[in-house]
Amino acid sequence: MAVVVDTLKNDPRKKPDVRHPEKAHRPDQEILRKPDWIRVKAPGSPQWAATKAIVKEHGLVTVCEEAGCPNLGECWEKKHATFMIMGDTCTRACAFCNVKTGMPNPLDPNEPEHIADSVAKLGLSHVVITSVDRDDLADGGAEHFAQVIRAIRARSPKTTIEILTPDFLRKPGALEVVVAARPDVFNHNLETVPSKYLTVRPGARYFHSIRLLQRVKELDPTIFTKSGIMVGLGEERIEVLQLMDDLRSAEVDFLTIGQYLQPTRKHHRVVRFVTPDEFKSFETIAMAKGFLLVSATPLTRSSHHAGEDFAKLQAARIAKAGA
């Protein structure tokens, strides 16, 4: 019998695993105390535990956990989970995001079937699939997205599918591959206003993201398009209103606006907490600009209440067509 001993496991010379190596040497930012209107239910119900068990059983990654979503307890209790495909390590280093950064592992060829199996076991009527950025892949992971969509369709044909994709920047043909798989909702988040991209989302390009959303509608007008932003990063109100116009010029159907919450002291600071009344104002203005649906609250996140929102989108489209 041979015994292999990991001599580095407790070796003090071994460098610790750093979740965000690119942020490690940044100065600490002050974390503001959350106001009374930002309160969430702590997870722990039997339904939450059942969802967690299914996720763990299949070795799946969820953005709910990786990004530290404040709505995890509520969503998992309802058996709602947003699956994050292509691993847990992102090739980008956005200043707001808590997902681990670095060089990802190769794609898991069995992941599409594992996702499809979990969707079936959870009995989901609507599922949200997102991913890390995979700039290391020739197509940015577009074909993998398509495989996941097809696997879910084959296993759960009545389940509607929403995807939240990266921008596939400089990956010709990638978007077309994903759209051809025909998701029901195509979401790509702008995250913030253009003046903040250099500090908040430096690896992306604002007008490329706008064009990507516009291109989805050109390729398949039946697909609902969706985008979301965070506020509280130092943006001006007029910039948010202009962003709404930019999205409407791309015929985007659904806009989400939520409060940015700082994951750690190394992340971009919260400049201010936007009040519920301001969120309500954003919602009113956005609806007047022509969006089919708007969700704007402090705790709004891209995938929060996604199933209920899909039903509202369908109803809004029918009402608009009959107007």
JOURBEL-V145873 format. One record per residue. N is the residue number from 1. RES is the residue in one small letter. PHI is phi in whole degrees, -180 to 180 (999 if undefined). Layout:
[[N | RES | PHI] [N | RES | PHI]]
//
This chain:
[[1 | m | 999] [2 | a | -104] [3 | v | -115] [4 | v | -103] [5 | v | -108] [6 | d | -83] [7 | t | -74] [8 | l | -92] [9 | k | -56] [10 | n | -112] [11 | d | -75] [12 | p | -64] [13 | r | -78] [14 | k | -71] [15 | k | -71] [16 | p | -68] [17 | d | -70] [18 | v | -103] [19 | r | -68] [20 | h | -131] [21 | p | -60] [22 | e | -72] [23 | k | -105] [24 | a | -57] [25 | h | -99] [26 | r | -74] [27 | p | -65] [28 | d | -65] [29 | q | -103] [30 | e | -65] [31 | i | -104] [32 | l | -73] [33 | r | -69] [34 | k | -70] [35 | p | -72] [36 | d | -63] [37 | w | -80] [38 | i | -111] [39 | r | -137] [40 | v | -129] [41 | k | -80] [42 | a | -70] [43 | p | -70] [44 | g | 153] [45 | s | -75] [46 | p | -58] [47 | q | -65] [48 | w | -61] [49 | a | -65] [50 | a | -66] [51 | t | -63] [52 | k | -60] [53 | a | -65] [54 | i | -66] [55 | v | -61] [56 | k | -68] [57 | e | -56] [58 | h | -98] [59 | g | 61] [60 | l | -88] [61 | v | -108] [62 | t | -119] [63 | v | -68] [64 | c | -55] [65 | e | -82] [66 | e | -63] [67 | a | -93] [68 | g | 63] [69 | c | -64] [70 | p | -70] [71 | n | -96] [72 | l | -57] [73 | g | -59] [74 | e | -64] [75 | c | -69] [76 | w | -67] [77 | e | -64] [78 | k | -92] [79 | k | 62] [80 | h | -107] [81 | a | -145] [82 | t | -102] [83 | f | -81] [84 | m | -107] [85 | i | -96] [86 | m | 70] [87 | g | 99] [88 | d | -112] [89 | t | -121] [90 | c | -100] [91 | t | -86] [92 | r | -102] [93 | a | -141] [94 | c | -66] [95 | a | -72] [96 | f | -99] [97 | c | -94] [98 | n | -100] [99 | v | -70] [100 | k | -59] [101 | t | -116] [102 | g | 152] [103 | m | -94] [104 | p | -71] [105 | n | -79] [106 | p | -59] [107 | l | -65] [108 | d | -90] [109 | p | -65] [110 | n | -89] [111 | e | -60] [112 | p | -54] [113 | e | -70] [114 | h | -64] [115 | i | -63] [116 | a | -60] [117 | d | -66] [118 | s | -67] [119 | v | -60] [120 | a | -66] [121 | k | -66] [122 | l | -77] [123 | g | 65] [124 | l | -75] [125 | s | -86] [126 | h | -144] [127 | v | -127] [128 | v | -115] [129 | i | -119] [130 | t | -126] [131 | s | -158] [132 | v | -74] [133 | d | -74] [134 | r | -123] [135 | d | -67] [136 | d | -78] [137 | l | -95] [138 | a | -59] [139 | d | -110] [140 | g | 67] [141 | g | 92] [142 | a | -61] [143 | e | -65] [144 | h | -66] [145 | f | -56] [146 | a | -62] [147 | q | -64] [148 | v | -64] [149 | i | -60] [150 | r | -64] [151 | a | -66] [152 | i | -66] [153 | r | -58] [154 | a | -67] [155 | r | -87] [156 | s | -134] [157 | p | -63] [158 | k | -90] [159 | t | -77] [160 | t | -86] [161 | i | -121] [162 | e | -115] [163 | i | -117] [164 | l | -121] [165 | t | -105] [166 | p | -72] [167 | d | -90] [168 | f | 50] [169 | l | -59] [170 | r | 61] [171 | k | -123] [172 | p | -57] [173 | g | 85] [174 | a | -65] [175 | l | -59] [176 | e | -60] [177 | v | -64] [178 | v | -69] [179 | v | -63] [180 | a | -63] [181 | a | -78] [182 | r | 59] [183 | p | -67] [184 | d | -79] [185 | v | -132] [186 | f | -113] [187 | n | -110] [188 | h | -141] [189 | n | -85] [190 | l | -76] [191 | e | 75] [192 | t | -157] [193 | v | -76] [194 | p | -59] [195 | s | -66] [196 | k | -101] [197 | y | -61] [198 | l | -62] [199 | t | -99] [200 | v | -99] [201 | r | -136] [202 | p | -65] [203 | g | -84] [204 | a | -114] [205 | r | -130] [206 | y | -55] [207 | f | -75] [208 | h | -66] [209 | s | -65] [210 | i | -60] [211 | r | -66] [212 | l | -60] [213 | l | -65] [214 | q | -64] [215 | r | -66] [216 | v | -57] [217 | k | -65] [218 | e | -66] [219 | l | -75] [220 | d | -153] [221 | p | -64] [222 | t | -78] [223 | i | -78] [224 | f | -71] [225 | t | -113] [226 | k | -150] [227 | s | -150] [228 | g | -142] [229 | i | -135] [230 | m | -106] [231 | v | -122] [232 | g | 101] [233 | l | -98] [234 | g | 105] [235 | e | -72] [236 | e | -93] [237 | r | -57] [238 | i | -62] [239 | e | -68] [240 | v | -65] [241 | l | -66] [242 | q | -67] [243 | l | -60] [244 | m | -59] [245 | d | -63] [246 | d | -63] [247 | l | -68] [248 | r | -68] [249 | s | -64] [250 | a | -94] [251 | e | 62] [252 | v | -70] [253 | d | -86] [254 | f | -134] [255 | l | -121] [256 | t | -117] [257 | i | -134] [258 | g | -136] [259 | q | -78] [260 | y | -71] [261 | l | -121] [262 | q | -76] [263 | p | -68] [264 | t | -144] [265 | r | -68] [266 | k | -88] [267 | h | -89] [268 | h | -53] [269 | r | -76] [270 | v | -79] [271 | v | -73] [272 | r | -163] [273 | f | -97] [274 | v | -78] [275 | t | -77] [276 | p | -56] [277 | d | -64] [278 | e | -68] [279 | f | -63] [280 | k | -62] [281 | s | -63] [282 | f | -59] [283 | e | -62] [284 | t | -62] [285 | i | -67] [286 | a | -63] [287 | m | -64] [288 | a | -67] [289 | k | -81] [290 | g | 114] [291 | f | -66] [292 | l | -69] [293 | l | -151] [294 | v | -137] [295 | s | -122] [296 | a | -139] [297 | t | -146] [298 | p | -56] [299 | l | -100] [300 | t | -63] [301 | r | -132] [302 | s | -50] [303 | s | -107] [304 | h | -67] [305 | h | 60] [306 | a | -60] [307 | g | -65] [308 | e | -63] [309 | d | -67] [310 | f | -64] [311 | a | -63] [312 | k | -66] [313 | l | -61] [314 | q | -60] [315 | a | -64] [316 | a | -66] [317 | r | -66] [318 | i | -64] [319 | a | -64] [320 | k | -67] [321 | a | -67] [322 | g | -90] [323 | a | -72]]
//
